[in-house]
Amino acid sequence: MTNIEEKKDIKSLTLAELQEALQQFSEPSYRAKQLYEWMHKKLAADYGEMTNLPKALREKCRETFDYTALKAVKVQESRIDGTKKFLFALSDGNLVESVWMRYKHGNSVCISSQVGCRMGCRFCASAVGGWERNLRPSEMLDQIYAITRLTGERVSNVVVMGTGEPLDNYDNLLRFLLLLTDENGLHISQRNITVSTCGLVPGIMRLSEEHLQITLALSLHAATDEKRRRLMPVAERYSLDELMRACTYYFEKTGRRITFEYSLADGVNDTREDAAELTALIKPMNCHVNLIPINPVRERNFRRSDRRAVEGFKNKLEKNGINVTIRREMGQDIDGACGQLRRRHLAVQSEGKA
C-alpha cells in the first residue's frame, strides 16, 4: 500500500500548526490564515484556486505538503427522495462512501471514518471484507467539502456513521471534530454532529472527558448479552452492564442524552419480549431510541422486520415511557446502507479482472 504519510498532511493541521509550518517559507503570518480559509471555508480543491496567495508560495506548499482532495468515482441519486450517495477515491486508491440527505431542518451528510471496518457486526455491509486503514482527519473533512462543492449546498448536520468505527480511530476523529467546528472553517455546531459507536467502552469513557456537545449514538441492536454477542463481536469484550455504565457516565459529564440505534431484523430482535427487555435495560436513562428496519445485505441472511412488527415494537416502547422514533428511510433505491455501494463497486471491479 502507498505510504500516504510521506508529506505532512496540510488539511489536517490546525491554524496554529499551519502558522508554525509556514514559518519555513518566511511568509507574513497572515498567509497562514488565508491558506486555512481557502482549505476549510472556501473549500478549494487545489492550490491553484487560491488566487490571493503568491504563486511561489503555492508551489512551495505543493512540494512540501500533501493536499487531500477526494475524487468522486460514482454518484447515485435517489429518485424517491433526492438522497445522494458518493463513492470517493483516496490518494492511495482505496474507496470510501458518504451520503448526502436533504431534510426540512437542513442538509445532512453521513461520512465514513475508516476504509472498511474490523468490528464485524453481523448485518452490516461495512464489515464484509474487513478493515484496511484509518482515515486521516483531512479525509473525513473532505467527504463533507467535496459533497458541498458537488451539490453547491451548505451542510448543516454531520453524522459519523458510515463505514468504520469512529472510536477505533479516536485521535483522528477528535482532530476532525476540532477542525469541523473551528470558527475559521465551516464552523458547524457541535450540537449538529453525531458520532456513532458499536460500543467501545474505553472510547466512550475517554470521549466523556473531552467536554464536547456532540450527540453520541450507540448501536445497541439487542438488549441481552447473549443475543448481542450473536450479532456484534464487540459484545464479547464489553458487557451490556459495562456499556450502560459508560453511557450513563457520558450523560453525567456532557449533559447530552444518548441515542440508541436499534436495527430490527425479522425474528431476530423484533419480538414483544425483545421490546420488554430493551425497556428494562434503558428506561432509567435519559435517552432516545432510533428504530431502523435493516437493509438486507447480500452477504448476510437477515431479513428486515415488516412494518407491523416495527410499529408494534415502537408502540411497546412508547407505552413504557421510552422516547422513540422510526428512522426515516433515505436512499433505498441507491444502495443506501453503509458499505453497500463500495462493496458493489469492488465486486464489479473484481469480476472485470477475472
MIBA-183623 format. One record per residue (C-alpha): residue in three letters; residue number from 1; x, y, z. Coordinates in pm, whole numbers, plus 32768, in hexadecimal, padded with zeros to 4 digits. Layout:
// MIBA-183623
@res:ala, n:NUM, east:X, north:Y, up:Z .
...
This chain:
// MIBA-183623
@res:met, n:1, east:8000, north:8000, up:8000 .
@res:thr, n:2, east:807E, north:815E, up:7FAD .
@res:asn, n:3, east:810D, north:821F, up:80D1 .
@res:ile, n:4, east:802B, north:834F, up:80E9 .
@res:glu, n:5, east:80E6, north:83E2, up:8213 .
@res:glu, n:6, east:8225, north:8444, up:8156 .
@res:lys, n:7, east:81BF, north:85B2, up:8151 .
@res:lys, n:8, east:8119, north:8671, up:826B .
@res:asp, n:9, east:7FA0, north:866F, up:823A .
@res:ile, n:10, east:7F53, north:87E3, up:8220 .
@res:lys, n:11, east:7DD8, north:87C6, up:8234 .
@res:ser, n:12, east:7DF3, north:870F, up:8382 .
@res:leu, n:13, east:7EB4, north:882E, up:8426 .
@res:thr, n:14, east:7E12, north:8925, up:8513 .
@res:leu, n:15, east:7E3F, north:8A97, up:84C4 .
@res:ala, n:16, east:7F4D, north:8AB4, up:85CF .
@res:glu, n:17, east:8006, north:8987, up:8541 .
@res:leu, n:18, east:7FE9, north:8A14, up:83E1 .
@res:gln, n:19, east:8078, north:8B62, up:8452 .
@res:glu, n:20, east:81A1, north:8AAA, up:84E6 .
@res:ala, n:21, east:81CD, north:89D2, up:83AF .
@res:leu, n:22, east:81D3, north:8B00, up:82C6 .
@res:gln, n:23, east:82E7, north:8BAC, up:838A .
@res:gln, n:24, east:83E2, north:8AE7, up:82B9 .
@res:phe, n:25, east:8378, north:8BB3, up:8187 .
@res:ser, n:26, east:83B1, north:8D07, up:8231 .
@res:glu, n:27, east:8255, north:8D79, up:81CF .
@res:pro, n:28, east:8184, north:8E7B, up:828F .
@res:ser, n:29, east:80B9, north:8DD9, up:83A6 .
@res:tyr, n:30, east:7F6D, north:8E33, up:8302 .
@res:arg, n:31, east:7FB7, north:8D47, up:81E2 .
@res:ala, n:32, east:7F6C, north:8C1D, up:82C2 .
@res:lys, n:33, east:7E0D, north:8C9B, up:830A .
@res:gln, n:34, east:7DD1, north:8CDE, up:8198 .
@res:leu, n:35, east:7E41, north:8B7C, up:8144 .
@res:tyr, n:36, east:7D75, north:8AE8, up:8260 .
@res:glu, n:37, east:7C3B, north:8B9A, up:81E9 .
@res:trp, n:38, east:7C71, north:8B23, up:8084 .
@res:met, n:39, east:7C7E, north:89BD, up:8103 .
@res:his, n:40, east:7B6F, north:89BF, up:820E .
@res:lys, n:41, east:7A80, north:8ADB, up:81B6 .
@res:lys, n:42, east:7A9A, north:8B0C, up:803D .
@res:leu, n:43, east:7AD9, north:8995, up:8012 .
@res:ala, n:44, east:7BE1, north:89B3, up:7F03 .
@res:ala, n:45, east:7C1F, north:886B, up:7E4F .
@res:asp, n:46, east:7D83, north:88CF, up:7DF5 .
@res:tyr, n:47, east:7E8D, north:89D3, up:7E3E .
@res:gly, n:48, east:7E4D, north:8A63, up:7CE5 .
@res:glu, n:49, east:7CFF, north:8AF0, up:7D5B .
@res:met, n:50, east:7DA5, north:8BC1, up:7E6C .
@res:thr, n:51, east:7DC2, north:8CF9, up:7D96 .
@res:asn, n:52, east:7E24, north:8DF1, up:7EA6 .
@res:leu, n:53, east:7F56, north:8D24, up:7F08 .
@res:pro, n:54, east:80A1, north:8D60, up:7E52 .
@res:lys, n:55, east:80E5, north:8C5A, up:7D48 .
@res:ala, n:56, east:8239, north:8C11, up:7DE6 .
@res:leu, n:57, east:8194, north:8BC0, up:7F34 .
@res:arg, n:58, east:8097, north:8ADC, up:7E8F .
@res:glu, n:59, east:81AF, north:8A20, up:7DE1 .
@res:lys, n:60, east:8272, north:89FC, up:7F26 .
@res:cys, n:61, east:813B, north:8973, up:7FD2 .
@res:arg, n:62, east:80FD, north:887F, up:7EB4 .
@res:glu, n:63, east:8261, north:87FC, up:7ED4 .
@res:thr, n:64, east:8261, north:87F0, up:8052 .
@res:phe, n:65, east:8106, north:877F, up:80BB .
@res:asp, n:66, east:800B, north:8675, up:8060 .
@res:tyr, n:67, east:7EBE, north:8712, up:7FF9 .
@res:thr, n:68, east:7D8C, north:8636, up:8023 .
@res:ala, n:69, east:7C84, north:8662, up:7F14 .
@res:leu, n:70, east:7B9E, north:8537, up:7EE5 .
@res:lys, n:71, east:7B2E, north:84D1, up:7D8A .
@res:ala, n:72, east:79C9, north:845D, up:7D50 .
@res:val, n:73, east:79D5, north:8309, up:7CA5 .
@res:lys, n:74, east:785F, north:82D3, up:7CA9 .
@res:val, n:75, east:772F, north:83A1, up:7D0B .
@res:gln, n:76, east:75D4, north:830D, up:7D32 .
@res:glu, n:77, east:749B, north:83E0, up:7D63 .
@res:ser, n:78, east:7356, north:8358, up:7DEC .
@res:arg, n:79, east:7225, north:838B, up:7D15 .
@res:ile, n:80, east:7156, north:8368, up:7E51 .
@res:asp, n:81, east:71DD, north:847C, up:7F32 .
@res:gly, n:82, east:730C, north:851C, up:7E89 .
@res:thr, n:83, east:7407, north:8479, up:7F74 .
@res:lys, n:84, east:755F, north:8464, up:7ED5 .
@res:lys, n:85, east:7663, north:835B, up:7F18 .
@res:phe, n:86, east:77CF, north:839F, up:7EC0 .
@res:leu, n:87, east:78EC, north:82AB, up:7E8E .
@res:phe, n:88, east:7A37, north:8363, up:7EB8 .
@res:ala, n:89, east:7B94, north:82F5, up:7E53 .
@res:leu, n:90, east:7CAE, north:833E, up:7F49 .
@res:ser, n:91, east:7E11, north:8390, up:7EDC .
@res:asp, n:92, east:7E82, north:8228, up:7F19 .
@res:gly, n:93, east:7D6B, north:8192, up:7E44 .
@res:asn, n:94, east:7C8C, north:812C, up:7F66 .
@res:leu, n:95, east:7B1B, north:8182, up:7F5A .
@res:val, n:96, east:7A2C, north:8219, up:8059 .
@res:glu, n:97, east:78BF, north:8272, up:8043 .
@res:ser, n:98, east:77EE, north:8391, up:80C9 .
@res:val, n:99, east:767F, north:83EE, up:80BC .
@res:trp, n:100, east:75D8, north:8543, up:808D .
@res:met, n:101, east:7472, north:8565, up:810A .
@res:arg, n:102, east:7385, north:868C, up:80F8 .
@res:tyr, n:103, east:72A3, north:86CC, up:8223 .
@res:lys, n:104, east:71BE, north:87EE, up:8280 .
@res:his, n:105, east:72B6, north:8857, up:838B .
@res:gly, n:106, east:73DC, north:885C, up:8297 .
@res:asn, n:107, east:74C5, north:877C, up:81D4 .
@res:ser, n:108, east:756A, north:865A, up:8288 .
@res:val, n:109, east:76A0, north:8596, up:8220 .
@res:cys, n:110, east:76F9, north:843E, up:82A2 .
@res:ile, n:111, east:786F, north:83FA, up:8284 .
@res:ser, n:112, east:7959, north:82D3, up:82AD .
@res:ser, n:113, east:7A73, north:82CD, up:83AD .
@res:gln, n:114, east:7B36, north:819D, up:8330 .
@res:val, n:115, east:7B73, north:80D8, up:81F2 .
@res:gly, n:116, east:7AB1, north:7F9D, up:824B .
@res:cys, n:117, east:7A6C, north:7F3B, up:83B2 .
@res:arg, n:118, east:7AF3, north:7E37, up:84A3 .
@res:met, n:119, east:79C8, north:7E2C, up:858F .
@res:gly, n:120, east:791A, north:7D14, up:84CE .
@res:cys, n:121, east:77AE, north:7D67, up:851F .
@res:arg, n:122, east:76E0, north:7C50, up:8482 .
@res:phe, n:123, east:75E8, north:7D19, up:83B4 .
@res:cys, n:124, east:76CA, north:7E35, up:8341 .
@res:ala, n:125, east:7760, north:7E41, up:81E2 .
@res:ser, n:126, east:7880, north:7F1B, up:825F .
@res:ala, n:127, east:7922, north:7DF8, up:8315 .
@res:val, n:128, east:791A, north:7D0E, up:81E9 .
@res:gly, n:129, east:7A82, north:7CFC, up:8171 .
@res:gly, n:130, east:7B15, north:7D80, up:82B5 .
@res:trp, n:131, east:7BDF, north:7EB6, up:8309 .
@res:glu, n:132, east:7CE0, north:7F5D, up:8228 .
@res:arg, n:133, east:7D4E, north:8097, up:82E2 .
@res:asn, n:134, east:7CE1, north:81C8, up:83A7 .
@res:leu, n:135, east:7C7F, north:830A, up:82F9 .
@res:arg, n:136, east:7D45, north:8443, up:8342 .
@res:pro, n:137, east:7C8D, north:8578, up:83C4 .
@res:ser, n:138, east:7CAF, north:8617, up:826C .
@res:glu, n:139, east:7C11, north:84E8, up:81C4 .
@res:met, n:140, east:7AE6, north:84FA, up:82AD .
@res:leu, n:141, east:7AC8, north:8672, up:8279 .
@res:asp, n:142, east:7AE6, north:8661, up:8102 .
@res:gln, n:143, east:79BE, north:8578, up:80E4 .
@res:ile, n:144, east:78F2, north:86A0, up:8161 .
@res:tyr, n:145, east:79B6, north:879E, up:8095 .
@res:ala, n:146, east:799F, north:86D7, up:7F51 .
@res:ile, n:147, east:7828, north:86A1, up:7F7D .
@res:thr, n:148, east:77F8, north:8815, up:7FC0 .
@res:arg, n:149, east:78BA, north:8867, up:7E83 .
@res:leu, n:150, east:77F9, north:8767, up:7DB4 .
@res:thr, n:151, east:769C, north:87C0, up:7E32 .
@res:gly, n:152, east:76D3, north:8935, up:7E58 .
@res:glu, n:153, east:7612, north:8926, up:7FA0 .
@res:arg, n:154, east:767E, north:8964, up:8106 .
@res:val, n:155, east:7692, north:8841, up:81F8 .
@res:ser, n:156, east:75E9, north:8883, up:8347 .
@res:asn, n:157, east:7609, north:8731, up:83F4 .
@res:val, n:158, east:771A, north:862A, up:83F2 .
@res:val, n:159, east:76F6, north:84BF, up:845B .
@res:val, n:160, east:782B, north:83E5, up:8485 .
@res:met, n:161, east:7769, north:82A5, up:844A .
@res:gly, n:162, east:77E4, north:8225, up:82FB .
@res:thr, n:163, east:78E9, north:8116, up:82CA .
@res:gly, n:164, east:79CD, north:80DE, up:83F4 .
@res:glu, n:165, east:79C7, north:80FD, up:856F .
@res:pro, n:166, east:7A18, north:8269, up:85C7 .
@res:leu, n:167, east:7A98, north:8219, up:8725 .
@res:asp, n:168, east:7B8A, north:811E, up:868A .
@res:asn, n:169, east:7C25, north:824E, up:85DE .
@res:tyr, n:170, east:7C11, north:8328, up:8712 .
@res:asp, n:171, east:7D2B, north:8426, up:86E9 .
@res:asn, n:172, east:7CD9, north:846E, up:857D .
@res:leu, n:173, east:7B67, north:848A, up:85D5 .
@res:leu, n:174, east:7BAF, north:858A, up:86E5 .
@res:arg, n:175, east:7C83, north:8661, up:85FF .
@res:phe, n:176, east:7B78, north:8648, up:84F2 .
@res:leu, n:177, east:7A75, north:86CB, up:85EA .
@res:leu, n:178, east:7B5E, north:87E6, up:8650 .
@res:leu, n:179, east:7B90, north:8855, up:84E8 .
@res:leu, n:180, east:7A24, north:882A, up:8484 .
@res:thr, n:181, east:79AA, north:8909, up:859F .
@res:asp, n:182, east:7AC0, north:8A0D, up:8583 .
@res:glu, n:183, east:7A3A, north:8B6F, up:8553 .
@res:asn, n:184, east:7B3E, north:8BA4, up:8441 .
@res:gly, n:185, east:7AAF, north:8A84, up:8375 .
@res:leu, n:186, east:7950, north:89FD, up:833B .
@res:his, n:187, east:7907, north:8A40, up:84AB .
@res:ile, n:188, east:77FC, north:8933, up:84C9 .
@res:ser, n:189, east:7765, north:892D, up:8625 .
@res:gln, n:190, east:77C8, north:8808, up:8700 .
@res:arg, n:191, east:7656, north:87D6, up:874A .
@res:asn, n:192, east:7623, north:878D, up:85D7 .
@res:ile, n:193, east:771E, north:8670, up:85D8 .
@res:thr, n:194, east:76D5, north:8505, up:862D .
@res:val, n:195, east:77E0, north:83FB, up:8662 .
@res:ser, n:196, east:7776, north:828F, up:8657 .
@res:thr, n:197, east:7820, north:816F, up:8709 .
@res:cys, n:198, east:77DE, north:7FFB, up:8722 .
@res:gly, n:199, east:7840, north:800E, up:8891 .
@res:leu, n:200, east:79B6, north:8039, up:88D1 .
@res:val, n:201, east:799D, north:8080, up:8A44 .
@res:pro, n:202, east:7AFB, north:8118, up:8A74 .
@res:gly, n:203, east:7AB7, north:8204, up:8950 .
@res:ile, n:204, east:7969, north:8271, up:89E1 .
@res:met, n:205, east:7A0B, north:82B4, up:8B33 .
@res:arg, n:206, east:7B22, north:8377, up:8A8D .
@res:leu, n:207, east:7A2F, north:843F, up:89B7 .
@res:ser, n:208, east:7969, north:8496, up:8AF0 .
@res:glu, n:209, east:7A96, north:855A, up:8B6F .
@res:glu, n:210, east:7ABC, north:8630, up:8A34 .
@res:his, n:211, east:799F, north:871A, up:8A9D .
@res:leu, n:212, east:7903, north:8713, up:8942 .
@res:gln, n:213, east:7795, north:8759, up:88F9 .
@res:ile, n:214, east:7771, north:8659, up:87E3 .
@res:thr, n:215, east:7668, north:8548, up:87E5 .
@res:leu, n:216, east:76E5, north:83E9, up:882C .
@res:ala, n:217, east:7625, north:82D8, up:8775 .
@res:leu, n:218, east:7655, north:8175, up:87F0 .
@res:ser, n:219, east:7609, north:804F, up:870C .
@res:leu, n:220, east:7558, north:7F6E, up:8803 .
@res:his, n:221, east:7486, north:7E79, up:8731 .
@res:ala, n:222, east:7440, north:7D8A, up:8854 .
@res:ala, n:223, east:73E4, north:7DAA, up:89C3 .
@res:thr, n:224, east:748D, north:7C72, up:8A4E .
@res:asp, n:225, east:75FB, north:7C14, up:8A4E .
@res:glu, n:226, east:75B1, north:7AC2, up:89B3 .
@res:lys, n:227, east:74F5, north:7B4C, up:8888 .
@res:arg, n:228, east:75E0, north:7C73, up:885B .
@res:arg, n:229, east:770C, north:7B8B, up:884D .
@res:arg, n:230, east:7667, north:7AD1, up:872C .
@res:leu, n:231, east:763C, north:7C15, up:866B .
@res:met, n:232, east:776D, north:7CE1, up:86D0 .
@res:pro, n:233, east:78C6, north:7C52, up:871D .
@res:val, n:234, east:7919, north:7D88, up:87ED .
@res:ala, n:235, east:7823, north:7D02, up:88EF .
@res:glu, n:236, east:791E, north:7BEF, up:893F .
@res:arg, n:237, east:7A02, north:7CFF, up:89CA .
@res:tyr, n:238, east:790D, north:7DE4, up:8A78 .
@res:ser, n:239, east:77D0, north:7D78, up:8B2B .
@res:leu, n:240, east:768D, north:7E3C, up:8B21 .
@res:asp, n:241, east:76C0, north:7E93, up:8C8D .
@res:glu, n:242, east:7811, north:7F34, up:8C3B .
@res:leu, n:243, east:777A, north:7FDE, up:8B0C .
@res:met, n:244, east:7655, north:8074, up:8BCB .
@res:arg, n:245, east:773F, north:80F6, up:8CD9 .
@res:ala, n:246, east:7811, north:819E, up:8BCB .
@res:cys, n:247, east:76DC, north:823B, up:8B2E .
@res:thr, n:248, east:7665, north:82BB, up:8C7F .
@res:tyr, n:249, east:77BD, north:834F, up:8CBB .
@res:tyr, n:250, east:77B4, north:83FA, up:8B67 .
@res:phe, n:251, east:7667, north:849F, up:8BBE .
@res:glu, n:252, east:76E5, north:8505, up:8D16 .
@res:lys, n:253, east:781C, north:85AA, up:8C83 .
@res:thr, n:254, east:777D, north:8650, up:8B53 .
@res:gly, n:255, east:760A, north:8679, up:8B9D .
@res:arg, n:256, east:75C6, north:85E7, up:8A43 .
@res:arg, n:257, east:74CA, north:84CD, up:8A31 .
@res:ile, n:258, east:7533, north:838B, up:8986 .
@res:thr, n:259, east:7493, north:8313, up:8845 .
@res:phe, n:260, east:7470, north:819A, up:8830 .
@res:glu, n:261, east:746C, north:8116, up:86CD .
@res:tyr, n:262, east:73A4, north:7FD4, up:86B9 .
@res:ser, n:263, east:739D, north:7F1F, up:8568 .
@res:leu, n:264, east:7271, north:7E3A, up:8549 .
@res:ala, n:265, east:729D, north:7CE6, up:84A4 .
@res:asp, n:266, east:7176, north:7C00, up:846C .
@res:gly, n:267, east:715B, north:7AF9, up:857D .
@res:val, n:268, east:72AE, north:7B54, up:860B .
@res:asn, n:269, east:727C, north:7C80, up:86F1 .
@res:asp, n:270, east:7122, north:7D0A, up:869F .
@res:thr, n:271, east:7039, north:7C46, up:8787 .
@res:arg, n:272, east:6F65, north:7CC2, up:88AB .
@res:glu, n:273, east:705E, north:7C19, up:8993 .
@res:asp, n:274, east:717B, north:7CDD, up:88F1 .
@res:ala, n:275, east:70BA, north:7E21, up:8922 .
@res:ala, n:276, east:707E, north:7DCF, up:8A91 .
@res:glu, n:277, east:71EF, north:7D7B, up:8AC7 .
@res:leu, n:278, east:7259, north:7EBF, up:8A1D .
@res:thr, n:279, east:716A, north:7F87, up:8AF7 .
@res:ala, n:280, east:71F7, north:7EEA, up:8C34 .
@res:leu, n:281, east:735B, north:7F32, up:8BC2 .
@res:ile, n:282, east:733E, north:80A1, up:8B66 .
@res:lys, n:283, east:720D, north:812E, up:8C1C .
@res:pro, n:284, east:72DA, north:81C7, up:8D38 .
@res:met, n:285, east:73AC, north:828B, up:8C3C .
@res:asn, n:286, east:737D, north:83DA, up:8B8F .
@res:cys, n:287, east:737C, north:8353, up:8A2D .
@res:his, n:288, east:72D5, north:833D, up:88DD .
@res:val, n:289, east:72A0, north:8200, up:8810 .
@res:asn, n:290, east:72C1, north:8205, up:8696 .
@res:leu, n:291, east:7221, north:80D0, up:85FB .
@res:ile, n:292, east:72B6, north:806A, up:84AD .
@res:pro, n:293, east:7221, north:7F5D, up:83CE .
@res:ile, n:294, east:735D, north:7EBA, up:8348 .
@res:asn, n:295, east:73C7, north:7ED2, up:81DD .
@res:pro, n:296, east:7400, north:7D6C, up:8166 .
@res:val, n:297, east:756C, north:7D25, up:8112 .
@res:arg, n:298, east:75BC, north:7C27, up:8006 .
@res:glu, n:299, east:76D2, north:7B85, up:80D5 .
@res:arg, n:300, east:75EE, north:7B5D, up:8206 .
@res:asn, n:301, east:74AA, north:7A9E, up:8235 .
@res:phe, n:302, east:73E1, north:7B94, up:8307 .
@res:arg, n:303, east:728F, north:7C14, up:8297 .
@res:arg, n:304, east:71F5, north:7D61, up:82F7 .
@res:ser, n:305, east:70D2, north:7D67, up:83EA .
@res:asp, n:306, east:6F86, north:7DB7, up:8346 .
@res:arg, n:307, east:6ED3, north:7EFE, up:8389 .
@res:arg, n:308, east:6DE0, north:7E63, up:847F .
@res:ala, n:309, east:6EF9, north:7DD7, up:8555 .
@res:val, n:310, east:6FB4, north:7F23, up:854F .
@res:glu, n:311, east:6E80, north:7FE9, up:85B7 .
@res:gly, n:312, east:6E2D, north:7EEA, up:86C6 .
@res:phe, n:313, east:6F8E, north:7F02, up:8751 .
@res:lys, n:314, east:6F79, north:807E, up:8753 .
@res:asn, n:315, east:6E27, north:807D, up:8800 .
@res:lys, n:316, east:6EA5, north:7F90, up:890C .
@res:leu, n:317, east:6FC7, north:8079, up:895D .
@res:glu, n:318, east:6EED, north:81B1, up:895C .
@res:lys, n:319, east:6DF3, north:8116, up:8A4D .
@res:asn, n:320, east:6F15, north:80E9, up:8B3D .
@res:gly, n:321, east:6F7F, north:8255, up:8B23 .
@res:ile, n:322, east:70A3, north:8225, up:8A33 .
@res:asn, n:323, east:70E5, north:833F, up:893C .
@res:val, n:324, east:70F0, north:828F, up:87EA .
@res:thr, n:325, east:70E3, north:82D4, up:8675 .
@res:ile, n:326, east:70F4, north:81FD, up:853E .
@res:arg, n:327, east:720E, north:8275, up:8463 .
@res:arg, n:328, east:7197, north:8312, up:8322 .
@res:glu, n:329, east:7220, north:8232, up:8213 .
@res:met, n:330, east:72F1, north:82F0, up:8118 .
@res:gly, n:331, east:7386, north:827B, up:7FD0 .
@res:gln, n:332, east:72ED, north:8120, up:7FCE .
@res:asp, n:333, east:7315, north:810A, up:7E54 .
@res:ile, n:334, east:7489, north:8168, up:7E53 .
@res:asp, n:335, east:7541, north:806F, up:7F34 .
@res:gly, n:336, east:74E2, north:8148, up:805C .
@res:ala, n:337, east:7575, north:8079, up:8178 .
@res:cys, n:338, east:76DB, north:80A3, up:81F3 .
@res:gly, n:339, east:77D8, north:7FED, up:811B .
@res:gln, n:340, east:76EA, north:7F75, up:800A .
@res:leu, n:341, east:775F, north:805B, up:7EF1 .
@res:arg, n:342, east:78D0, north:801B, up:7F38 .
@res:arg, n:343, east:7898, north:7EA2, up:7F47 .
@res:arg, n:344, east:77D8, north:7EA4, up:7DFF .
@res:his, n:345, east:78E2, north:7F76, up:7D51 .
@res:leu, n:346, east:79FF, north:7E97, up:7DCB .
@res:ala, n:347, east:793F, north:7D61, up:7D5E .
@res:val, n:348, east:7912, north:7DEE, up:7BFF .
@res:gln, n:349, east:7A85, north:7E46, up:7BEF .
@res:ser, n:350, east:7AE1, north:7CE7, up:7C61 .
@res:glu, n:351, east:7A00, north:7C47, up:7B5C .
@res:gly, n:352, east:7A9A, north:7D24, up:7A51 .
@res:lys, n:353, east:7BF6, north:7CAA, up:7AA6 .
@res:ala, n:354, east:7B90, north:7B3C, up:7AAF .
